[in-house]
């Protein structure tokens, strides 16, 4: 059963998602601690408040990153992951590559000439 198509479970890799969210949470917590002056000489009653706020920021960051990354991964079709794109991405698919708008070699707009008007 060697399938070449990745499954949704292969894309998500729960341990990597948790690691990414945990890393972002640690970063947010350390930045909050540094911004609150936790590592400087402050009064003893300021340290617990800074630590409490850093834990709140870290927890919120962990949940938000985990939710956002998981929702973004749900938008990916697993069958489309390894598919190569041979044409331009932003051009419409119903027109050939050469006539996707703009002007031809003479400087006129072929779509506007066909409709009898001038495009601006």
Backbone as numpy.savetxt, mean C-alpha at the origin, in Angstrom:
# Nx Ny Nz CAx CAy CAz Cx Cy Cz
0.56 -32.97 -6.05 -0.25 -31.78 -6.05 0.61 -30.52 -6.05
1.45 -30.37 -7.03 2.28 -29.17 -7.10 1.58 -28.14 -7.98
0.84 -27.25 -7.34 0.15 -26.18 -8.05 1.09 -24.99 -8.20
1.09 -24.39 -9.39 1.91 -23.21 -9.60 1.23 -21.95 -9.11
-0.09 -22.00 -8.91 -0.83 -20.83 -8.47 -0.70 -20.68 -6.96
-0.33 -19.49 -6.49 -0.26 -19.30 -5.05 -1.66 -19.18 -4.45
-1.81 -19.69 -3.27 -3.09 -19.56 -2.58 -3.09 -18.27 -1.77
-4.26 -17.90 -1.30 -4.36 -16.69 -0.48 -3.56 -16.86 0.81
-3.51 -18.06 1.32 -2.74 -18.32 2.54 -1.24 -18.12 2.29
-0.78 -18.50 1.09 0.63 -18.28 0.75 0.96 -16.80 0.69
0.01 -16.00 0.22 0.25 -14.57 0.12 0.29 -13.89 1.48
-0.57 -14.32 2.36 -0.71 -13.60 3.63 0.41 -13.88 4.61
0.82 -15.12 4.74 1.88 -15.50 5.67 1.70 -14.81 7.02
0.85 -15.35 7.88 0.46 -14.67 9.11 1.62 -14.23 10.00
2.67 -15.01 10.05 3.79 -14.64 10.90 4.48 -13.37 10.39
4.58 -13.24 9.08 5.18 -12.03 8.52 4.30 -10.81 8.75
2.98 -10.98 8.64 2.07 -9.87 8.92 2.19 -9.42 10.37
2.22 -10.38 11.28 2.37 -10.03 12.69 3.72 -9.38 12.97
4.77 -9.86 12.31 6.09 -9.27 12.49 6.16 -7.84 11.99
5.54 -7.58 10.84 5.51 -6.22 10.31 4.73 -5.29 11.24
3.58 -5.75 11.72 2.78 -4.93 12.63 3.50 -4.71 13.95
4.18 -5.74 14.45 4.92 -5.60 15.71 6.09 -4.63 15.55
6.80 -4.72 14.42 7.90 -3.79 14.18 7.44 -2.35 14.10
6.31 -2.12 13.44 5.76 -0.76 13.36 5.33 -0.29 14.74
4.77 -1.18 15.55 4.33 -0.81 16.89 5.52 -0.46 17.80
6.59 -1.23 17.71 7.79 -0.93 18.50 8.37 0.42 18.08
8.41 0.67 16.78 8.91 1.95 16.28 8.07 3.10 16.81
6.75 2.98 16.75 5.87 4.04 17.24 6.04 4.24 18.74
6.20 3.15 19.48 6.40 3.26 20.92 7.71 3.95 21.28
8.77 3.59 20.59 10.08 4.22 20.88 10.06 5.69 20.50
9.46 6.01 19.37 9.37 7.42 18.96 8.57 8.22 19.99
7.49 7.64 20.50 6.70 8.32 21.52 7.50 8.51 22.80
8.24 7.49 23.20 9.06 7.61 24.41 10.13 8.69 24.26
10.76 8.73 23.10 11.80 9.75 22.87 11.16 11.14 22.84
10.01 11.26 22.20 9.35 12.57 22.12 8.87 13.05 23.49
8.51 12.13 24.36 8.03 12.50 25.70 9.19 12.70 26.69
10.42 12.45 26.26 11.56 12.65 27.14 11.73 11.57 28.19
11.34 10.35 27.87 11.42 9.25 28.83 12.86 8.92 29.19
13.79 9.08 28.26 15.19 8.69 28.48 16.03 9.84 29.04
15.40 10.94 29.40 16.10 12.06 30.01 15.79 12.09 31.50
16.51 12.94 32.20 16.26 13.09 33.64 15.03 13.96 33.84
13.95 13.34 34.22 12.69 14.05 34.48 12.21 13.71 35.89
11.13 14.32 36.26 10.57 14.01 37.57 9.97 12.59 37.56
9.93 11.94 38.70 9.49 10.54 38.75 8.04 10.33 38.31
7.19 11.32 38.42 5.80 11.11 38.03 5.56 11.26 36.53
6.55 11.76 35.80 6.38 11.89 34.35 6.71 10.60 33.60
7.56 9.77 34.15 7.97 8.53 33.47 6.81 7.55 33.26
5.97 7.28 34.27 4.86 6.35 34.02 3.84 6.89 32.99
3.64 8.19 32.98 2.70 8.76 32.01 3.24 8.61 30.59
4.54 8.82 30.39 5.15 8.65 29.08 5.11 7.19 28.64
5.37 6.28 29.58 5.33 4.86 29.26 3.91 4.40 28.91
2.94 4.91 29.65 1.55 4.56 29.37 1.11 5.07 27.99
1.48 6.29 27.66 1.13 6.85 26.37 1.84 6.10 25.22
3.08 5.72 25.45 3.82 4.96 24.43 3.19 3.60 24.18
2.71 2.94 25.24 2.04 1.66 25.08 0.72 1.81 24.33
0.02 2.89 24.57 -1.24 3.15 23.85 -0.95 3.37 22.37
0.05 4.19 22.07 0.41 4.44 20.67 0.89 3.16 19.99
1.66 2.36 20.70 2.15 1.10 20.12 0.99 0.14 19.84
0.05 0.04 20.74 -1.10 -0.84 20.54 -1.98 -0.40 19.38
-2.24 0.89 19.30 -3.05 1.41 18.19 -2.33 1.19 16.86
-1.02 1.44 16.84 -0.25 1.23 15.61 -0.26 -0.23 15.20
-0.12 -1.14 16.16 -0.14 -2.56 15.85 -1.46 -2.96 15.20
-2.57 -2.53 15.77 -3.88 -2.89 15.24 -4.12 -2.27 13.87
-3.76 -1.01 13.71 -4.00 -0.32 12.44 -3.16 -0.94 11.32
-1.89 -1.19 11.57 -1.03 -1.78 10.53 -1.51 -3.18 10.17
-1.88 -3.97 11.16 -2.37 -5.32 10.89 -3.65 -5.29 10.06
-4.57 -4.40 10.39 -5.82 -4.28 9.64 -5.60 -3.80 8.21
-4.80 -2.76 8.06 -4.59 -2.18 6.72 -3.88 -3.16 5.80
-2.84 -3.80 6.26 -2.11 -4.73 5.42 -2.97 -5.94 5.08
-3.73 -6.43 6.04 -4.61 -7.57 5.76 -5.69 -7.22 4.75
-6.28 -6.04 4.86 -7.30 -5.63 3.90 -6.71 -5.41 2.52
-5.49 -4.89 2.46 -4.86 -4.71 1.16 -4.53 -6.06 0.51
-4.17 -7.03 1.31 -3.90 -8.36 0.76 -5.17 -9.06 0.29
-6.30 -8.73 0.89 -7.56 -9.31 0.43 -7.95 -8.80 -0.95
-7.44 -7.64 -1.33 -7.78 -7.07 -2.63 -7.00 -7.73 -3.77
-5.98 -8.51 -3.45 -5.15 -9.15 -4.46 -5.78 -10.47 -4.87
-5.91 -10.69 -6.17 -6.36 -11.98 -6.68 -5.13 -12.89 -6.75
-5.12 -14.00 -6.04 -3.93 -14.84 -6.03 -3.52 -15.34 -7.41
-4.46 -15.48 -8.31 -4.12 -15.97 -9.65 -3.38 -14.90 -10.46
-3.50 -13.64 -10.09 -2.90 -12.55 -10.84 -1.52 -12.14 -10.33
-1.01 -12.81 -9.32 0.25 -12.39 -8.71 1.43 -12.55 -9.65
1.52 -13.68 -10.32 2.68 -13.95 -11.17 2.42 -13.64 -12.64
1.28 -13.04 -12.96 0.95 -12.72 -14.33 1.73 -11.48 -14.77
2.37 -11.55 -15.93 3.13 -10.41 -16.43 2.22 -9.50 -17.24
2.51 -8.22 -17.19 1.75 -7.23 -17.94 2.62 -6.76 -19.09
2.16 -6.99 -20.32 2.97 -6.67 -21.49 2.68 -5.29 -22.08
1.60 -4.67 -21.70 1.23 -3.38 -22.28 1.24 -2.29 -21.23
0.97 -1.07 -21.67 0.91 0.03 -20.71 -0.28 -0.15 -19.77
-0.09 0.23 -18.55 -1.10 -0.01 -17.53 -2.21 1.03 -17.58
-1.89 2.28 -17.86 -2.86 3.35 -17.77 -3.71 3.55 -19.02
-3.36 2.89 -20.13 -4.15 3.04 -21.35 -5.37 2.14 -21.27
-6.47 2.56 -21.90 -7.66 1.70 -21.90 -7.39 0.40 -22.67
-8.04 -0.65 -22.26 -7.79 -1.96 -22.86 -8.54 -2.15 -24.17
-9.62 -1.39 -24.43 -10.41 -1.64 -25.62 -9.80 -1.05 -26.88
-8.87 -0.10 -26.77 -8.23 0.48 -27.95 -6.87 -0.18 -28.18
-6.43 -0.28 -29.43 -5.07 -0.77 -29.68 -4.04 0.21 -29.11
-2.82 -0.26 -28.92 -1.79 0.56 -28.30 -1.49 1.83 -29.09
-1.60 1.81 -30.40 -1.26 2.97 -31.21 -2.30 4.06 -31.19
-3.57 3.75 -30.99 -4.61 4.77 -31.07 -5.30 4.98 -29.73
-4.52 5.14 -28.70 -5.09 5.32 -27.37 -5.33 6.79 -27.05
-5.46 7.61 -28.06 -5.68 9.03 -27.82 -4.48 9.82 -28.27
-4.61 11.13 -28.24 -3.50 11.99 -28.64 -3.59 12.32 -30.11
-2.45 12.62 -30.73 -2.43 13.02 -32.13 -1.68 11.99 -32.95
-1.94 12.02 -34.28 -1.20 11.12 -35.16 0.05 11.83 -35.66
0.69 11.29 -36.69 1.94 11.84 -37.20 1.75 13.24 -37.79
0.56 13.57 -38.30 0.31 14.89 -38.90 -0.03 15.95 -37.87
-0.21 15.57 -36.62 -0.55 16.53 -35.59 -2.04 16.72 -35.40
-2.85 15.89 -36.03 -4.30 15.98 -35.88 -4.79 14.85 -35.01
-5.92 15.06 -34.41 -6.51 14.05 -33.54 -7.43 13.18 -34.37
-7.14 11.90 -34.56 -7.97 11.05 -35.41 -9.36 10.86 -34.85
-9.53 10.87 -33.53 -10.86 10.72 -32.94 -11.70 11.94 -33.18
-11.12 13.13 -33.13 -11.86 14.36 -33.34 -12.24 14.51 -34.80
-11.38 14.09 -35.72 -11.68 14.19 -37.13 -12.82 13.25 -37.51
-12.91 12.11 -36.85 -13.98 11.17 -37.15 -15.32 11.70 -36.66
-15.31 12.46 -35.56 -16.57 12.98 -35.04 -16.92 14.33 -35.63
-16.06 14.93 -36.44 -16.35 16.18 -37.10 -16.00 17.40 -36.28
-15.37 17.25 -35.18 -15.03 18.39 -34.33 -13.55 18.41 -34.01
-13.16 19.37 -33.22 -11.78 19.50 -32.79 -11.73 19.29 -31.30
-10.82 18.46 -30.86 -10.64 18.25 -29.42 -9.71 19.29 -28.86
-10.03 19.72 -27.70 -9.18 20.71 -27.03 -8.58 20.07 -25.80
